[in-house]
């Protein structure tokens, strides 16, 4: 571990927490919750409680994110806050292993706590990017993190899927025991691979630190102060709106893909395979995407990714076979990680020194708002046209609008540089 560079140690946290995103959030929890913990509840009721839990976790994050970011900046506590939320999230995830059948209330409580901790830890994690890389390396280092996240999430998810398909190979009695054990394995994975960051990344705190009590009091009014600071940075504010739009489109495609796959008759095990394809294609593709950004610039590379998403979307509206669904998964894997990684790196360049936690609090909040408009637009257009394929085209305005605002962000930067040169 001592030989790891700070940048690699930082990137390994993506490897660590992506296990939760892949195994728990996207993979096993929704299915296991309905079939094991909430099996006695009617399906609509279990769906309601699961959705309510995620909504409440997101609302709590929205309320606390500016305070967490402001406190991290004021006290230089980004690593401390990151590790505290990691302990909370990994502990809650591992505790799911202990719950018996029917314990749906406790399952939701632990899942809500783990989800909140996962989202909150990313505020401090993203804010540490300037501590491990110079601005010209933000793109490659951020891409390395997302690439390791895809690989790590894919590896542990493949292991957990293998345990459920062949429990006897692992000394387990059945698939139920295997899924339950997967939660413990995910919690331990998350905690273990966060240790390199804690040991190798050196955080440079503020020159003068306020008293903890004063910083706590100041953080309570952080919403208004953060909004004032963000308005003073028009490029950062414009990019945040652009990011909100196009990442909404990205997440809508991800979330609608499963429903779309089922609509063309793809079996559930095929959907798991498609998810694994995205994970393992995403690993090398994200690294290559970072190199592409080094040659053509981060903004142009993001534009290229958004253009690819438009083509993927148009292709999806004409898709009618399982093979095409798998090819679509490959296409998503080629660009998804690159767009996510370069967006984080691009925004890191726009954040004023000393306000990384504060600004990334807004960045992560908007990321959690992703897929807010997309599903509604898709549903409305599908209802109006009575054609699911036409409904998918409703996502196009999100990519177009996001691309236009990204172009406007670049124009603002160019104008600012011309003004400085003129002076």
Secondary structure as UniProt FT lines:
FT   TURN            2..3
FT   HELIX           6..19
FT   HELIX           20..28
FT   HELIX           29..32
FT   HELIX           33..37
FT   TURN            39..40
FT   HELIX           43..75
FT   HELIX           78..95
FT   HELIX           96..98
FT   TURN            101..102
FT   HELIX           104..127
FT   HELIX           129..132
FT   HELIX           135..137
FT   HELIX           138..165
FT   HELIX           167..170
FT   HELIX           175..192
FT   TURN            193..194
FT   HELIX           195..200
FT   HELIX           212..220
FT   HELIX           222..231
FT   HELIX           234..263
FT   TURN            264..265
FT   HELIX           268..296
FT   HELIX           298..316
FT   TURN            317..318
FT   HELIX           322..350
FT   TURN            353..354
FT   HELIX           356..368
FT   TURN            369..371
FT   HELIX           374..385
FT   HELIX           388..392
FT   HELIX           393..395
FT   HELIX           396..422
//
